[in-house]
Amino acid sequence: MHEQLRTGFIAGAALALCLASAAPAAAQLASIMGRVDDEGGEPVAGATVVAENPEALPGRVETTTQENGNFTVRGLRAGNWTLTVMAPGFLPFQTQTRATSKGGIPLVIKMAKGASAGMFDGISDEVKEELSAASAFYDKQQYSEALAAYESLQQKLPDLTTISLQVANVHRQMKNYDQAIAVYDEVLAKEPNNHGAKQDRAMTYLAKGDIDTADTALTEVAQSLDATAETFYNLGEVKFARGEVDLASTWYERAVSANSAWGKPLFKLGLVALNKGDIDGARGYMQKVIDVDPSSVEAAQAALILEQL
């Protein structure tokens, strides 16, 4: 009886930790590494590499490639980031990737030559300053100001998907869920295969409380060839919200298989084990979180739980 009460107390504490907001200082230690080449395999030196994640602080980090084409974007929160690469004489390249405390598997980016010398060609210094100001408002969680700034930029740069996604993300932070979904729909009408927009739209439905639509949308994304660990994890969250714990565990496990260096799905698997009374299993998962993603918020939470087990 005493052991059951103790397990229940720890499980409740673990769930409370899971819902706690992440401390910024604990989330600034991840990175993204890679190399930028042209189509012939020659390195592209001096290319601008921009990582963006509207959920992080800071939400935008920039670096440039070295002479050998290598780059490392440091100081990121572990999680999903949009990576944009720009270089004179090349078409801009954009992809979704994860930042981890160990850098993850280095990316190899191939840039195609084109008439466009970069995503921001022809944009005035004044507009670039507006972009920086909008990002600063967002980083400070001044969402009303950020929304006004991004919507102004959206009028000036209607073809720049990144700006539209930022408008949607600000609406989402402000809990203007219907407005956010409408913007995601506009993006997907132009770019039907935009994986980030599909996933963020689904998670907006979840935040809105429309679990059925979120489930359907994320299941579709999870079955696509470009499904990521983030997709599988989020689908696990949807299943967990529906009370389908075993299905949630299956998707958390797929997230781990897709990215074994990500502590978040491992932590959730530990919570599931804990709530089932599987103390040994919970210990194993919590230790794995600490081993593979030591700088994450989940690692700090896992350490606290292990002290109680």
For each residue, the residues with C-beta under 8 A, 3 or more apart:
1: 4 5
2: 5 6
3: 6 7
4: 1 7 8 277
5: 1 2 8 9
6: 2 3 9 10
7: 3 4 10 11 274 277 279
8: 4 5 11 12
9: 5 6 12 13
10: 6 7 13 14 274 305 308 309
11: 7 8 14 15 271 274 275
12: 8 9 15 16
13: 9 10 16 17 305 308
14: 10 11 17 18 270 271 274 301 305
15: 11 12 18 19 271 275
16: 12 13 19 20
17: 13 14 20 301 304 305
18: 14 15 267 268 271 301
19: 15 16
20: 16 17 301
21:
22: 26 27 77 297
23: 26 27 297
24: 27 28 57 77
25: 28
26: 22 23 29 295 296 297 300
27: 22 23 24 30 56 77 78 296 297
28: 24 25 75 76 77
29: 26 75 78 101 295
30: 27 76 77 78 79 99 100 101 295 296
31: 72 73 74 75 76 99 100 101 103
32: 51 72 73 76 81 83 97 98 99 103 104 107
33: 70 71 72 73 103 104 106 107
34: 70 71 106 107 108 109
35: 43 65 68 69 70 71 106 107 108 109
36: 43 44 47 49 65 69 71 85 87 109 111
37: 40 41 42 43 44 69 108 109 110 111
38: 41 42 43 44 90 110 111 113
39: 110 111 112 113
40: 37
41: 37 38
42: 37 38
43: 35 36 37 38 65 67 68 69 70
44: 36 37 38 47 65 69 87 90 111
45: 65 66 67 68 69
46: 64 65 87
47: 36 44 64 65 69 71 85 86 87 90 111
48: 62 63 64 85 86 87 118
49: 36 62 63 64 65 71 73 83 84 85
50: 60 61 62 83 84 85 86
51: 32 60 61 62 73 76 81 82 83 99
52: 59 60 81 82 84 162
53: 56 59 76 77 79 80 81 82 99
54: 59 138 165 166 169 170 173
55: 59 77 79 169
56: 27 53 59 76 77 79 81
57: 24 77 139
58: 61 75 135 139
59: 52 53 54 55 56 135 138 139
60: 50 51 52 135 139
61: 50 51 58 73 74 75 76
62: 48 49 50 51 73
63: 48 49 71 72 73 74
64: 46 47 48 49 71
65: 35 36 43 44 45 46 47 49 69 70 71 87
66: 45 69 70 71
67: 43 45
68: 35 43 45
69: 35 36 37 43 44 45 47 65 66
70: 33 34 35 43 65 66
71: 33 34 35 36 47 49 63 64 65 66
72: 31 32 33 63 103
73: 31 32 33 49 51 61 62 63 76 81 83 99
74: 31 61 63
75: 28 29 31 58 61
76: 28 30 31 32 51 53 56 61 73 79 81 99
77: 22 24 27 28 30 53 55 56 57 99
78: 27 29 30 98 99 100 101 262 263 264 293 295 296
79: 30 53 55 56 76 98 99 230
80: 53 96 97 98 196 228 230
81: 32 51 52 53 56 73 76 96 97 98 99
82: 51 52 53 94 95 96 162 165 196
83: 32 49 50 51 73 94 95 96 97 107
84: 49 50 52 92 93 94 119 162
85: 36 47 48 49 50 92 93 94 109 111
86: 47 48 50 90 92 93 118 119 120
87: 36 44 46 47 48 65 90 111 118
88: 117 118
89: 113 114 117
90: 38 44 47 86 87 93 111 112 113 114 116 117 118
91: 111 112 113 114 116
92: 84 85 86 116 118 119
93: 84 85 86 90 109 110 111 112
94: 82 83 84 85 161 162
95: 82 83 107 109
96: 80 81 82 83 195 196 226 228 230
97: 32 80 81 83 104 107
98: 32 78 79 80 81 104 228 229 230 259 262
99: 30 31 32 51 53 73 76 77 78 79 81 104
100: 30 31 78 103 104 259 261 262 293
101: 29 30 31 78 261 293 294 295 296
102: 261 292
103: 31 32 33 72 100 106
104: 32 33 97 98 99 100 259 261
105:
106: 33 34 35 103
107: 32 33 34 35 83 95 97
108: 34 35 37
109: 34 35 36 37 85 93 95
110: 37 38 39 93
111: 36 37 38 39 44 47 85 87 90 91 93
112: 39 90 91 93
113: 38 39 89 90 91
114: 89 90 91
115:
116: 90 91 92 119 121
117: 88 89 90 121
118: 48 86 87 88 90 92 121
119: 84 86 92 116 160
120: 86 123 128
121: 116 117 118
122:
123: 120 127 128 157
124: 127 128
125: 128 129
126: 129 130
127: 123 124 130 131 153 156 157
128: 120 123 124 125 131 132
129: 125 126 132 133
130: 126 127 133 134 149 152 153
131: 127 128 134 135 153
132: 128 129 135 136
133: 129 130 136 137 149
134: 130 131 137 138 146 149 150 153 166
135: 58 59 60 131 132 138 139
136: 132 133 139 140
137: 133 134 140 142 143 145 146 149
138: 54 59 134 135 141 142 143 146 166 170
139: 57 58 59 60 135 136
140: 136 137
141: 138 173
142: 137 138 145 146
143: 137 138 146 147 170 173 174
144: 147 148 174
145: 137 142 148 149
146: 134 137 138 142 143 149 150 170
147: 143 144 150 151 167 170 171 174
148: 144 145 151 152
149: 130 133 134 137 145 146 152 153
150: 134 146 147 153 154 163 166 167 170
151: 147 148 154 155 167
152: 130 148 149 155 156
153: 127 130 131 134 149 150 156 157 160 163
154: 150 151 157 158 163 164 167
155: 151 152 158
156: 127 152 153
157: 123 127 153 154 160 163
158: 154 155
159:
160: 119 153 157 163 164
161: 94 164 165 187 190 191 194 197
162: 52 82 84 94 165 166
163: 150 153 154 157 160 166 167
164: 154 160 161 167 168 183 186 187
165: 54 82 161 162 168 169 183 184 187 196 197 200
166: 54 134 138 150 162 163 169 170
167: 147 150 151 154 163 164 170 171 183
168: 164 165 171 172 179 180 181 183 184 187 197 200 201 204
169: 54 55 165 166 172 173 180 200
170: 54 138 143 146 147 150 166 167 173 174
171: 147 167 168 174 176 177 179 180 183
172: 168 169 175 176 177 180 200 204 207
173: 54 141 143 169 170
174: 143 144 147 170 171
175: 172 207
176: 171 172 179 180
177: 171 172 180 181 204 205 207 208
178: 181 182 208
179: 168 171 176 182 183
180: 168 169 171 172 176 177 183 184 201 204
181: 168 177 178 184 185 201 204 205 208
182: 178 179 185 186
183: 164 165 167 168 171 179 180 186 187
184: 165 168 180 181 187 188 197 198 200 201 204
185: 181 182 188 189 201
186: 164 182 183 189 190
187: 161 164 165 168 183 184 190 191 194 197
188: 184 185 191 192 194 197 198 201
189: 185 186 192
190: 161 186 187
191: 161 187 188 194 197
192: 188 189
193: 226
194: 161 187 188 191 197 198
195: 96 198 199 221 224 226 227 228 231
196: 80 82 96 165 199 200
197: 161 165 168 184 187 188 191 194 200 201
198: 184 188 194 195 201 202 217 220 221
199: 195 196 202 203 218 221 230 231 234
200: 165 168 169 172 184 196 197 203 204
201: 168 180 181 184 185 188 197 198 204 205 217
202: 198 199 205 206 213 214 217 218 221 234 238
203: 199 200 206 207 214 218 234
204: 168 172 177 180 181 184 200 201 207 208
205: 177 181 201 202 208 210 211 213 214 217
206: 202 203 209 210 211 214 234 237 238 241
207: 172 175 177 203 204
208: 177 178 181 204 205
209: 206
210: 205 206 213 214
211: 205 206 214 215 238 241 242
212: 215 216
213: 202 205 210 216 217
214: 202 203 205 206 210 211 217 218 238
215: 211 212 218 219 235 238 239 242
216: 212 213 219 220
217: 198 201 202 205 213 214 220 221
218: 199 202 203 214 215 221 222 231 234 235 238
219: 215 216 222 223 235
220: 198 216 217 223 224
221: 195 198 199 202 217 218 224 227 231
222: 218 219 227 231 232 235 251
223: 219 220 227
224: 195 220 221 227
225:
226: 96 193 195
227: 195 221 222 223 224 231 232 258
228: 80 96 98 195 231 232 258 259
229: 98 232 233 254 255 256 258 259 262 265
230: 79 80 96 98 199 233 234 255
231: 195 199 218 221 222 227 228 234 235
232: 222 227 228 229 235 236 251 252 254 255 258 265
233: 229 230 236 237 251 252 255 262 264 265 268
234: 199 202 203 206 218 230 231 237 238
235: 215 218 219 222 231 232 238 239 251
236: 232 233 239 240 248 249 250 251 252 255 265 268
237: 206 233 234 240 241 248
238: 202 206 211 214 215 218 234 235 241 242
239: 215 235 236 242 244 245 247 248 250 251
240: 236 237 243 244 245 248 268
241: 206 211 237 238
242: 211 215 238 239
243: 240
244: 239 240 247 248
245: 239 240 248 249 272 275
246: 249 250
247: 239 244 250 251
248: 236 237 239 240 244 245 251 252 268 272
249: 236 245 246 252 253 269 272
250: 236 239 246 247 253 254
251: 222 232 233 235 236 239 247 248 254 255
252: 232 233 236 248 249 255 256 265 266 268 269 272
253: 249 250 256 257 265 269
254: 229 232 250 251 257 258
255: 229 230 232 233 236 251 252 258 259 262 264 265
256: 229 252 253 259 260 262 265 266 269
257: 253 254 260
258: 227 228 229 232 254 255
259: 98 100 104 228 229 255 256 262
260: 256 257 292
261: 100 101 102 104 292 293
262: 78 98 100 229 233 255 256 259 265 266 292 293
263: 78 266 267 288 289 290 292 293 296 298 299 302
264: 78 233 255 267 268 293 296 298
265: 229 232 233 236 252 253 255 256 262 268 269
266: 252 256 262 263 269 270 285 288 289 292 293 298
267: 18 263 264 270 271 285 286 289 298 301 302
268: 18 233 236 240 248 252 264 265 271 272
269: 249 252 253 256 265 266 272 273 285
270: 14 266 267 273 274 281 282 284 285 286 289 302 305
271: 11 14 15 18 267 268 274 275 282
272: 245 248 249 252 268 269 275 276
273: 269 270 276 278 279 281 282 284 285
274: 7 10 11 14 270 271 277 278 279 282 305
275: 11 15 245 271 272
276: 272 273 281
277: 4 7 274
278: 273 274 281 282
279: 7 273 274 282 283 309
280: 283 284
281: 270 273 276 278 284 285
282: 270 271 273 274 278 279 285 286 305 309
283: 279 280 286 287 306 309
284: 270 273 280 281 287 288
285: 266 267 269 270 273 281 282 288 289 302
286: 267 270 282 283 289 290 302 303 305 306 309
287: 283 284 290 291 302 306
288: 263 266 284 285 291 292
289: 263 266 267 270 285 286 292 293 296 298 299 302
290: 263 286 287 293 294 299 302 303 306
291: 287 288 294
292: 102 260 261 262 263 266 288 289
293: 78 100 101 261 262 263 264 266 289 290 296 298 299
294: 101 290 291 299
295: 26 29 30 78 101 299
296: 26 27 30 78 101 263 264 289 293 299 300
297: 22 23 26 27 300 301
298: 263 264 266 267 289 293 301 302
299: 263 289 290 293 294 295 296 302 303
300: 26 296 297 303 304
301: 14 17 18 20 267 297 298 304 305
302: 263 267 270 285 286 287 289 290 298 299 305 306
303: 286 290 299 300 306 307
304: 17 300 301 307 308
305: 10 13 14 17 270 274 282 286 301 302 308 309
306: 283 286 287 290 302 303 309
307: 303 304
308: 10 13 304 305
309: 10 279 282 283 286 305 306
